[in-house]
């Protein structure tokens, strides 16, 4: 198979033309700045929805941490052991065939 070589001006439908804008942010700069201004106002007024939206975009959500000596941790250990034993039995069965 011959691989096509790159040539100046080659347009095979790959990539975005130089200077093309992202379509994801297709809102006008004016609309975006107005939305941000209203969001800032809502946050300053203590609107819970606005505060939540800002926090969702600026801080990663916290992940639950299971204490090692808890019932949940013991359950997870037993489940992992069960899965490991299942995999070992399955490998033994496949090897015996």
C-alpha positions, 0 to 999 in steps of 0.5 A, a space after each residue: 500500500 502506498 501511503 499518501 505523502 503530505 503536499 502543500 495545500 493538500 486537503 483530504 478533509 483532515 484537520 481544521 483550516 487555519 484560523 477556524 474557530 472552535 464550534 464549541 464556544 459558538 456564543 458571541 463574546 458579548 453574550 458570554 460576558 453578559 452571562 458571566 456578569 449575571 453569574 457574578 451578580 447571582 453569586 454575590 446575592 447568595 444564589 445557591 444555584 450560582 454558587 454550586 455552578 461556580 464550585 463545580 467548575 473550579 473545584 474537583 468534587 470530593 471522593 469518599 474515603 473508606 476508613 480501613 477498619 470499617 465494615 465497608 472496607 472489610 466488604 471491599 476486601 472480601 469482594 476483591 478476594 472473591 473476584 481474585 479467586 474466581 479469576 484463578 478458578 476460571 484460569 484453571 478451568 481454561 488450562 485444563 481444556 
